[in-house]
Amino acid sequence: MTNVRWGLLAAGGIAGAYAHALQQTASKGAAAVASRDKAKAQKFADNFKIPKVYGSYEELLADKDIDAVYISTPHPHHAEWAIKAADAGKHMVCEKPLTMSLADTMTVIEAARRNNVFLMEAFMYRCTPQTAKVYQLIRDGAIGQVRIINASFAFTCGYGNPDGRLMNPALGGGGILDVGCYTVSMARLIAGAALGKDFADPIDVQGAGHIGKTGVDEWAAATLKFDNDILARLLTGVQINAENSVVIWGSDGRIEIPSPWFVHGREPGSASFTLQRGGKDPEQVPCPADKGIYALEAEIAMTAIAKGHTQAPCPAMSWGDSLSQARTIDRWRAAIGLSYPCETVAAYAQPLDRKPLAIRSPNKMPYGEIPGVGKKISRLIMGTMAQENIGHATALFDDFYARGGNAFDTAHIYAGGNTEVLLGQWLKNRGLREKVVVIVKGAHPPATHVQGIREQFNVSLDRLKIDYADMYFMHRDNTDIPVGEFVDCLNELKAAGRVRAFGGSNWTKERIDAANAYAAKAGKTGFVAVSNNFSLAQMLNPLWGGCLASSTPEYRAWHKKTQIANLAWSAQARGFFDPARASKANTSDPGMVATWYSDDNFRRQGRAIELAAKYKCHPMAIATAYVLGIKDFPLFAMVGPATLEESAATFAALDVQLTDKEVRWLNLED
């Protein structure tokens, strides 16, 4: 596909630049344009000789003759239309910023991954010969080791139109999102080149700025620190004139780029920058281009689409690059206290694509049952320790539910209660209370007593905004208290309709047996489940005080005999099966080392890596599939992805059907 048929979503000024650029490519122009104002779209089409005109974006996305779309709606609408475009099977170039936050960027990229379509964030300067040349010179060490990067992009728009795009927070206004994002992307690119990578994540972000009366950042500055003590100084604004240049200082020279952003302009031409090596005289490095900057951007996309690629090559923006970009901008905004209306709790009352949340087809999720719960329970259970805010929680929870997941594990102690608040808000936003299983844990030391159960349980339900828990687990046992006291208390909660089923987290099999013997004698309900660790990696030392594992032969035999379910926490061994996180050479995580590092566990990791190559998935999916492959007692796997990329790697387990022989082999039984 070299002659990509392009549709333009929106008919504003930047769309005009792209329409003009497409005339310089093999596509010979855009094939369609859409605007909510059809008259505006028609006028735009007349100017650029575009044959098809639509009065809605939905109509354009429904056009089977359109291969790719260029999205240039206001910033807060990028996520909605990018997801809808992906679901319509359209390749995409989306204007910067790709979305308003890291959470939304994750969701858009996951939509592109799910639909196998090309997606690129539109930083046109990244697609030019000049940027490619600078990147390569830095990577080759032309100025020695990079020390400081200075990047600025700012202008004065005036105060005449407070409701316009640049000054209106509802439209994503302000300097950081409009042009400061360029400086962030350049700093990360140059730091990445200096470190031998496509891009780099800053290890520290400090910022300051002025938020004006309309609620947007009128000017702002940031300092980014990267590995090797590379520093970047960034300046941006919409009410300040600046030099708009980039200077890179190294240990043995410097590079000065007078026109880093618009380079040679919208037409074919040439740009240049200054390279000064060591004590030598400065030299001008010419960078001719046979097309304008936006045409070069379109051609990068078209070439990738023709090759069947879903991501652009460096130095254009890949998905990982866009995630790093959004993460850094979030940190800069947080440093100056800048937020937007689209980030409020109310704004996430609907999914980003504004469609009702539904389980996607085909649903590959396996389900199980636990006595008393009265609902089917997804065998993958979403842990709720990683979610940071309502946007992040919404991204993870929406994705989990759409994949068929319906069980959520939370606890009174997690994040001081914030995760319960976030889950409760999501449940309220989606109206899904009766379709999901909410697992509440309480009685964490030192509150492992009857009074602690009652007090913490009531607080948890208040945070969650629910009337009952589908399941309740005591987070720890207290062997100084007769087990009958706990059974009596939990039966009271059950009789009051506050709990449907209960069990013990990190309880020994002996205490569970004693509790159930007491319950049977007293004619009461006993413990129906435990929540102990179970994973392919064998736990060497307790991850936290009082932690227990059910993956030993003794516990497995007990589970098989009693058929008591295990809702296994850390079913993925906290990332041990990700070679990037756990290797014999990587001892940076003391908890990981103490809990999982052993010769046998590394043998298991090696076998998981081998099977991952066979099944074409991440080793973490193999570790998850191992737990799901245990069939001799009810076993559920609690997982806690912090990103949608981790979710995708985890849910790939549902496409892996390990044989009984492979399950035994993974656990060194064969």
C-alpha angles and dihedrals in degrees: 000000000000097000097061114191106227130204122194117220102206131012105229133124098285090046086057090055090052093045089053090047093052088060087065092056136072088267089068091213141327120311097209143005130200133197133163084238104061093193089057090049091050092052090048091049091051091053094052100030094244112168102208126055127186132188093209137037090231091062092053092049090051091056106107091199092066115091102179140012135212110215117207104154118134111295098259091057097052094090095051096051096039090056091046091048091051091049088051089055095248124145113231148212106186124192119247131298090046088209139342097263146012091258093055092044089056090053094049093048091048089054090053091047092048093051096038094233132143117258128180131171107231108243095147095188088063089064098057131101089239094060092043090052094049091048092052094047091053091047090050091052095245092158097029119242114356112243109168134010118199116194130169135177119167142130141175117255096172128224099271096108112037091169093053125106097266098052102031117092090200087064095045095258129173138078103280097058096036104046108343086076088069091059091048092050092048094048092050091046095051094043088049092052090049090052094047095254139108091250140343135230114225114241091209134024122192122178147171132184151148120260110200132214094275090058102252130111107262094185133359143168134201141189117211124194121202134182115294087035093280108166130201125196113201131189129185143154149143095224101047135071115229139173093253098212142121127232123183118195120198138178090262108027145331143252121219119195112190095183107030099149110039091023107178095350136238095317132060110281145111137279129186141196135197122254119190115185118196112302094340125114116271115264130204115234111205119211111191120190129194093210139037120268096259092047089053088051092052092048092053088056094044093050092050092048091050090054093049093248122147096200136052122244122248131303087034115074118283122188093260089050091053091049090051089047094052092045092053094046090050089055093048091050091047090052091060097035096248119157135155137225090248089065098060124109090251091054090062094053086108130038114265092258090053091236126123111270110252139165110266121235129275096039107203096174115126117220136203139186135235121195113260099015094094095204134084111256125214109239088226109067122196114234116214106211100097104055113111106182141352093277093051093044092048093052093052098039096045090051092047093050093045088054090055099266114142106162125087126188118206138158139205090241101049112116090339090296097308094118091055090051092050094047091048092051091049091050090051093046093050099036091224103130097122093044097057138061114234115200115198124193126194143146092080113170129310089025095059096132137088094268090050091052093053097043097045093042093056091048091050094052090048091052091047092046090226134124099221144014118235088213134010126197128189100231092218138004127242109209091190088073120069108252091232091070090060093046091051093049094048092048089054090056090047093049089051090055092246096114129029099191136000144195145155130275113213092001122147120245089240093059091045089052090049092049092050093046089053091047093050092050092047094045092244137127116272135205111296099185147015129214106214130144117279123168143134088259112071114233109241099184130011111276089213130008113289095013118152134192128217095195096091118105091249094054093042090054090049093050090048092051098044098031087219108159124241119211094199118214118208090018088166093050090246093291099316090138092058103094090204090062103034126040134131088254094051110076097150092115108063092188091054091048096048095045105039113010110112135123092250093050091050088051087054090048091051091052091048089053090050093051091045089061090051094049094037095235140108117284087241088065090055091051089051093045089053091060092045088049093064104102107166095086136012105282126173125187120224111206129182112198114181094194136033089243088061089046091054091050091049097046091051082079088077089067092052118086105186117201119235087250091054091049091054092043092053090055092049091249092125 
